[in-house]
């Protein structure tokens, strides 16, 4: 009769011990320790990712600035086409006056007088 009674007492002791270990393993301080270990392992990698993202952001901002500057330069060139046409007209007029002066200096009369200066 001693044997089953001892087994029952042994089972109760092991059950209580298992329950105690389970409670200790899941106690909040143990959870905080596990959380701390997780953060300690993960933080360097997260910090590296953050640094990489900041570097990529800076490179992207530089590229965006370059593209915006190039677009502005192209727009300014398009807007200045009026001035280029004006300069072209003035150059044609100057060439015509030069040709007229050369013809007059050589004693020939030119076929067509130069247009009047509008500047």
C-alpha positions as CSV (number, residue, x, y, z in Angstrom):
1,X,0.0,0.0,0.0
2,X,2.9,2.2,0.4
3,X,3.8,2.1,-3.2
4,X,0.7,3.7,-4.8
5,X,0.6,6.3,-2.0
6,X,4.2,7.2,-2.7
7,X,3.5,7.5,-6.4
8,X,0.6,9.8,-5.7
9,X,2.7,12.0,-3.4
10,X,5.5,12.0,-6.0
11,X,3.1,13.0,-8.7
12,X,1.7,15.8,-6.5
13,X,5.3,17.1,-5.8
14,X,6.3,16.9,-9.5
15,X,3.0,18.7,-10.5
16,X,3.6,21.5,-8.0
17,X,7.3,21.7,-9.1
18,X,6.2,21.9,-12.8
19,X,3.6,24.6,-12.0
20,X,6.2,26.6,-10.1
21,X,8.7,26.4,-12.9
22,X,6.0,27.4,-15.4
23,X,5.1,30.4,-13.2
24,X,8.7,31.4,-12.9
25,X,9.4,31.0,-16.6
26,X,6.5,33.3,-17.4
27,X,7.0,35.9,-14.8
28,X,7.0,39.5,-16.0
29,X,10.6,40.1,-15.1
30,X,11.6,37.1,-17.3
31,X,9.5,38.5,-20.1
32,X,11.3,41.8,-19.8
33,X,14.6,40.1,-19.8
34,X,13.7,38.3,-23.0
35,X,12.5,41.5,-24.5
36,X,15.8,43.2,-23.6
37,X,17.7,40.4,-25.2
38,X,15.7,40.7,-28.4
39,X,16.3,44.5,-28.5
40,X,20.0,44.0,-27.9
41,X,20.2,41.5,-30.8
42,X,18.0,43.5,-33.2
43,X,19.1,47.1,-32.5
44,X,22.4,47.1,-34.4
45,X,20.8,45.8,-37.5
46,X,17.9,48.4,-37.2
47,X,20.4,51.2,-36.7
48,X,22.3,50.1,-39.8
49,X,19.0,50.1,-41.8
50,X,18.2,53.6,-40.5
51,X,21.7,54.9,-41.5
52,X,21.3,53.3,-45.0
53,X,17.8,54.9,-45.4
54,X,19.2,58.3,-44.4
55,X,22.1,58.0,-46.9
56,X,19.6,57.0,-49.7
57,X,17.4,59.9,-48.8
58,X,20.3,62.3,-49.1
59,X,21.3,60.8,-52.5
60,X,17.7,61.0,-53.7
61,X,17.4,64.6,-52.6
62,X,20.6,65.4,-54.5
63,X,19.3,63.7,-57.6
64,X,16.0,65.5,-57.3
65,X,17.8,68.9,-57.0
66,X,19.9,68.1,-60.1
67,X,16.8,67.2,-62.1
68,X,14.9,70.3,-61.0
69,X,17.9,72.5,-61.9
70,X,18.2,70.8,-65.3
71,X,14.5,71.4,-66.0
72,X,14.8,75.0,-64.9
73,X,17.8,75.4,-67.3
74,X,15.8,73.9,-70.2
75,X,12.8,76.1,-69.5
76,X,15.1,79.2,-69.4
77,X,16.5,78.2,-72.8
78,X,13.1,77.8,-74.3
79,X,12.0,81.2,-72.8
80,X,15.1,82.9,-74.2
81,X,14.4,81.7,-77.8
82,X,12.8,85.1,-78.4
83,X,16.1,86.8,-77.6
84,X,18.0,84.4,-79.9
85,X,15.6,85.2,-82.8
86,X,16.1,88.9,-82.1
87,X,19.9,88.5,-82.1
88,X,19.6,86.5,-85.3
89,X,17.7,89.3,-87.0
90,X,20.2,91.9,-85.8
91,X,23.1,89.8,-87.1
92,X,21.4,89.5,-90.5
93,X,20.8,93.2,-90.6
94,X,24.5,93.9,-89.7
95,X,25.7,91.5,-92.4
96,X,23.4,93.4,-94.9
97,X,24.8,96.7,-93.8
98,X,28.4,95.4,-94.1
99,X,27.7,94.1,-97.6
100,X,26.2,97.5,-98.5
101,X,29.2,99.3,-97.1
102,X,31.6,97.0,-99.0
103,X,29.7,97.5,-102.2
104,X,29.7,101.3,-101.7
105,X,33.5,101.3,-101.0
106,X,34.2,99.4,-104.2
107,X,32.2,102.0,-106.2
108,X,29.2,99.7,-107.1
109,X,25.7,100.6,-106.2
110,X,24.0,97.9,-104.3
111,X,20.9,96.3,-105.7
112,X,18.9,96.8,-102.5
113,X,19.4,99.4,-99.7
114,X,19.8,98.1,-96.2
115,X,16.6,98.0,-94.1
116,X,16.3,100.8,-91.6
117,X,17.6,100.1,-88.1
118,X,14.9,99.3,-85.5
119,X,17.3,99.3,-82.6
